[in-house]
Amino acid sequence: MILGQRLKACRKAKKLTQQELSVRLSINRSTYAKYETGDNEPDNETLQKLADFFGVSVDYLLGRTDDPATINKSERPLTELENLFFYELDKLSEEDKKKALEHVRYLRYLAEKENKKT
């Protein structure tokens, strides 16, 4: 049950509840809780999402290495934008997070508007 133990340790290191983590990663809380208890295992896409969020390799989560910083060559590093969303937004107030979300939605609207022109 290494996966569950490592997920729990990573989550606690970020000082997140299961609910908070579930909301951030769009995973059902009870589903995530089962990952930590070993009653269920995440699919490959979810496992990668968890590894990216925690900044560790999939191999670390699976217990294939004890070095959380080890990133396999097949795993891509986070983009600057992903890093911003996963780590930097936590430092903002709730009001500033809402403003950031409004800006992202506006940028998406502009991009969609531009795509309709072409």
C-alpha positions, -999 to +999 in steps of 0.1 A: +000+000+000+029+023-008+008+044-032-018+053-005+009+061+021+028+083-003-004+102-015-013+109+021+022+121+030+023+143+000-011+158+007-002+164+044+030+180+033+010+205+014-013+209+044-044+200+024-075+181+034-087+154+011-116+177+002-093+206-007-071+183-028-102+168-045-116+201-054-083+214-069-078+183-090-115+177-099-115+143-082-144+130-061-134+131-025-145+096-017-127+083-047-095+101-036-099+088+000-100+052-014-066+059-032-051+067+002-066+037+019-057+013-009-093+004-016-090+018-051-062+028-075-061+058-098-061+053-136-029+064-154-042+099-162-052+106-126-019+091-113+000+115-136-022+144-125-014+136-088+023+133-095+024+166-113+004+183-085+027+171-058+059+177-079+070+141-077+074+113-102+049+085-108+077+061-098+079+078-064+042+075-058+042+038-069+072+030-047+096+023-075+120+049-061+124+066-027+136+099-042+105+121-047+125+145-069+134+118-094+115+126-126+116+099-153+126+111-188+091+100-200+075+125-176+074+161-186+081+189-162+053+213-154+049+243-178+051+277-162+014+281-164+007+247-148+032+256-120+014+289-115-020+272-112-008+243-090+014+262-066+013+300-069-024+305-067-024+289-032-007+321-020-035+344-031-065+355-011-098+340-021-108+374-036-076+375-057-082+339-068-117+349-080-101+378-099-075+355-115-103+331-126-122+360-142-091+370-161-085+335-173-121+332-185-118+366-203-086+354-220-104+322-231-133+343-244-109+364-264-092+333-278-125+318-288-136+351-304-104+352-324-107+316-335-142+323-349-128+350-371-104+326-389 
